[in-house]
């Protein structure tokens, strides 16, 4: 699989990575054996970038990755984790002592002395403007607890604030055919600064797979049930903030654009991979077949100008007014 470089870090990652939120929690049940099978299928398909977080299953996702990599010492996988969501979301909690404690826990979970990349996990907006926070992150690098740091953001403005920080190696942001706003300023700014862009929620929580209808019922422990209106965290993380009924209708139009040989999900991933400035996209997978299909999108032919225009039209007509003013 093609790889791209995080400019400020010099580290390469496969253009299609693997998001592992679903291997920890909040997407229904995935047992340990299935989770390991997903990691194996992704790695065998050329994926060299895994994204996780300390809160995914209260550390289960990190621990599962560690178990897998211990059994595959031949693999060279870049593992990015996140920190900051284990405490009340106030800026005062983003301090060096907490960072050290969170890092120590993630290092134990992942079985490493130094973490490849640690991202602030969608912290309160003022955190991105705090010199003390970024001084503390620089200290973690100096102490060799982490090789590099980045941020995961909710809004484009947060992304731009972070990109202006000289030590930020990456920005993780929701970016997909139903959330195009990062195209305008964030991707160009990141490309110019050498900051890697990690595109998350690439299938709009599965909407862009074209599998769901208005009558689809998700498990009670799936965020697509319990966070549909932002009850537990930012509603933009669930269906990219798009009203479910609107999203299903727009996804049906989107699916019809898939060229021969593409699934709708692969169309969505290929669209992201084609955008200048994207370093890697991190779809999740609940089974090995999904992991292989997602990885295969990297090798599909580029989308035509006609298809790109049609995707833009769906966004402009159905989605843009719902999301651009919020994120």
DARAQUI-V599208 format. One record per residue. RES is the residue in one letter. PHI is phi in degrees with one decimal (* if undefined). NEAR is the number of other ideal C-beta (glycine too) atoms within 10 Angstrom. Layout:
{{RES & PHI & NEAR} {RES & PHI & NEAR}}
//
This chain:
{{X & * & 17} {X & -60.4 & 11} {X & -123.6 & 16} {X & -127.8 & 17} {X & -106.9 & 13} {X & -75.1 & 24} {X & -55.3 & 17} {X & -72.6 & 17} {X & -101.1 & 21} {X & 77.0 & 10} {X & -94.4 & 21} {X & -98.9 & 16} {X & -145.0 & 28} {X & -61.9 & 25} {X & -65.5 & 24} {X & -111.4 & 31} {X & -102.0 & 27} {X & -135.6 & 30} {X & -85.1 & 27} {X & -120.8 & 29} {X & -54.8 & 22} {X & -66.5 & 23} {X & -82.2 & 29} {X & -103.5 & 23} {X & -175.9 & 18} {X & 74.7 & 20} {X & -132.7 & 20} {X & 84.1 & 15} {X & -93.5 & 10} {X & -130.8 & 23} {X & -78.0 & 8} {X & -60.3 & 12} {X & -62.7 & 8} {X & -65.3 & 13} {X & -60.9 & 25} {X & -65.5 & 17} {X & -66.2 & 18} {X & -63.7 & 26} {X & -61.8 & 26} {X & -63.9 & 16} {X & -62.8 & 21} {X & -63.8 & 28} {X & -62.7 & 22} {X & -68.1 & 14} {X & -92.1 & 20} {X & 100.4 & 16} {X & -73.5 & 27} {X & -122.7 & 22} {X & -135.7 & 30} {X & -111.7 & 29} {X & -114.6 & 27} {X & -140.9 & 29} {X & -161.7 & 26} {X & -67.9 & 24} {X & -95.2 & 22} {X & -71.0 & 26} {X & 66.3 & 21} {X & 55.5 & 13} {X & 103.4 & 21} {X & -61.3 & 19} {X & -61.6 & 28} {X & -59.6 & 30} {X & -64.9 & 21} {X & -66.2 & 24} {X & -61.3 & 27} {X & -61.3 & 19} {X & -60.1 & 14} {X & -63.6 & 21} {X & -69.5 & 19} {X & -62.1 & 9} {X & -83.4 & 12} {X & -131.8 & 13} {X & -65.1 & 7} {X & -76.3 & 6} {X & -86.1 & 14} {X & -117.3 & 10} {X & -114.9 & 20} {X & -86.4 & 20} {X & -109.7 & 20} {X & -106.7 & 31} {X & -121.4 & 29} {X & -138.9 & 25} {X & -146.7 & 27} {X & 121.7 & 25} {X & -99.5 & 17} {X & -91.4 & 16} {X & -134.1 & 13} {X & -56.7 & 7} {X & -84.6 & 14} {X & -129.5 & 11} {X & -56.2 & 16} {X & -62.8 & 10} {X & -85.6 & 15} {X & -94.3 & 22} {X & -130.4 & 13} {X & -58.4 & 15} {X & -60.6 & 8} {X & -66.2 & 16} {X & -57.9 & 23} {X & -61.7 & 15} {X & -64.0 & 13} {X & -65.0 & 22} {X & -63.2 & 20} {X & -59.6 & 11} {X & -65.5 & 15} {X & -66.1 & 23} {X & -64.8 & 19} {X & -66.0 & 13} {X & -59.8 & 20} {X & -89.2 & 23} {X & 69.1 & 13} {X & -131.5 & 13} {X & -83.0 & 8} {X & -133.8 & 15} {X & -80.8 & 22} {X & -63.0 & 19} {X & -154.6 & 25} {X & -118.1 & 29} {X & -115.3 & 26} {X & -62.4 & 25} {X & -95.5 & 20} {X & 49.6 & 24} {X & -73.3 & 24} {X & -56.3 & 16} {X & -52.2 & 14} {X & -60.7 & 11} {X & -60.8 & 23} {X & -67.0 & 24} {X & -105.3 & 14} {X & -93.9 & 15} {X & -61.9 & 8} {X & -62.6 & 12} {X & -62.7 & 22} {X & -75.4 & 20} {X & -63.4 & 11} {X & -64.8 & 18} {X & -64.9 & 23} {X & -61.6 & 14} {X & -64.0 & 14} {X & -61.4 & 22} {X & -66.4 & 16} {X & -62.5 & 9} {X & -81.6 & 12} {X & 61.9 & 10} {X & -77.7 & 18} {X & -135.1 & 22} {X & -82.9 & 16} {X & -163.7 & 24} {X & -135.1 & 25} {X & -146.4 & 27} {X & -136.8 & 30} {X & -112.2 & 26} {X & -124.1 & 28} {X & -98.3 & 20} {X & -118.5 & 20} {X & -65.7 & 23} {X & -64.4 & 14} {X & -61.7 & 24} {X & -60.4 & 29} {X & -65.2 & 17} {X & -62.1 & 18} {X & -69.0 & 29} {X & -59.4 & 24} {X & -71.9 & 13} {X & -80.5 & 20} {X & -66.9 & 10} {X & -92.0 & 14} {X & -75.8 & 25} {X & -91.4 & 24} {X & -153.7 & 28} {X & -127.6 & 29} {X & -101.5 & 29} {X & -146.6 & 27} {X & -69.0 & 26} {X & -150.3 & 28} {X & -163.7 & 24} {X & -67.5 & 26} {X & -107.6 & 31} {X & -142.3 & 27} {X & -93.0 & 19} {X & -54.2 & 20} {X & -58.4 & 27} {X & -59.3 & 16} {X & -73.0 & 11} {X & -125.7 & 14} {X & -67.4 & 25} {X & -63.4 & 22} {X & -61.9 & 13} {X & -66.1 & 20} {X & -65.0 & 26} {X & -62.0 & 17} {X & -66.5 & 11} {X & -86.2 & 17} {X & 79.6 & 14} {X & -92.5 & 28} {X & -70.7 & 29} {X & -111.3 & 28} {X & -105.5 & 25} {X & -88.0 & 28} {X & -108.0 & 22} {X & 51.9 & 28} {X & -68.8 & 29} {X & -106.7 & 26} {X & 51.6 & 24} {X & 57.9 & 28} {X & 97.5 & 22} {X & -54.7 & 28} {X & -73.9 & 28} {X & -75.7 & 21} {X & 75.1 & 21} {X & -87.6 & 14} {X & -101.0 & 20} {X & -121.9 & 9} {X & -62.8 & 9} {X & -97.0 & 6} {X & -62.5 & 11} {X & -113.7 & 9} {X & -100.3 & 16} {X & -59.0 & 13} {X & -61.8 & 8} {X & -92.3 & 12} {X & -104.8 & 19} {X & -61.4 & 22} {X & -72.6 & 20} {X & -99.9 & 14} {X & -89.3 & 15} {X & -120.7 & 18} {X & -63.0 & 15} {X & -119.2 & 9} {X & 78.9 & 12} {X & -67.4 & 11} {X & -115.4 & 12} {X & -159.5 & 15} {X & -53.3 & 15} {X & -63.8 & 18} {X & -65.2 & 19} {X & -77.8 & 20} {X & -112.1 & 25} {X & 55.0 & 26} {X & 58.3 & 25} {X & 84.0 & 23} {X & -85.7 & 23} {X & -52.0 & 16} {X & -59.6 & 16} {X & -62.2 & 9} {X & -59.9 & 15} {X & -63.2 & 25} {X & -63.7 & 18} {X & -65.6 & 14} {X & -66.5 & 23} {X & -65.8 & 28} {X & -64.7 & 15} {X & -63.6 & 15} {X & -60.9 & 27} {X & -59.8 & 19} {X & -67.8 & 11} {X & -87.3 & 19} {X & -62.4 & 18} {X & -65.6 & 13} {X & -58.2 & 4} {X & 93.1 & 9} {X & -107.8 & 20} {X & -86.4 & 18} {X & -56.3 & 20} {X & -63.4 & 22} {X & -67.1 & 23} {X & -59.7 & 23} {X & -63.2 & 30} {X & -70.4 & 29} {X & -63.2 & 23} {X & -59.0 & 25} {X & -67.0 & 22} {X & -57.6 & 21} {X & -73.7 & 12} {X & -79.0 & 16} {X & -58.3 & 10} {X & 103.7 & 19} {X & -78.4 & 22} {X & -90.6 & 27} {X & -152.1 & 30} {X & -117.2 & 31} {X & -123.3 & 25} {X & -65.6 & 30} {X & -86.1 & 23} {X & -152.2 & 25} {X & -97.0 & 17} {X & -151.6 & 14} {X & -60.1 & 18} {X & -63.0 & 12} {X & -64.2 & 18} {X & -61.1 & 25} {X & -66.7 & 16} {X & -64.8 & 19} {X & -61.7 & 29} {X & -62.5 & 26} {X & -64.2 & 19} {X & -60.8 & 24} {X & -64.2 & 21} {X & -96.4 & 14} {X & -72.7 & 16} {X & -61.0 & 9} {X & -61.4 & 11} {X & -74.2 & 19} {X & -73.8 & 10} {X & -60.1 & 8} {X & -63.7 & 9} {X & -66.4 & 17} {X & -59.9 & 16} {X & -64.7 & 9} {X & -66.8 & 15} {X & -65.3 & 20} {X & -60.4 & 15} {X & -63.6 & 12} {X & -60.5 & 20} {X & -61.1 & 19} {X & -63.9 & 11} {X & -78.7 & 11} {X & -111.3 & 19} {X & -114.7 & 23} {X & -50.5 & 16} {X & -65.6 & 9} {X & -79.1 & 17} {X & -117.6 & 19} {X & -67.8 & 14} {X & -76.1 & 8} {X & -99.5 & 12} {X & -126.5 & 21}}
//
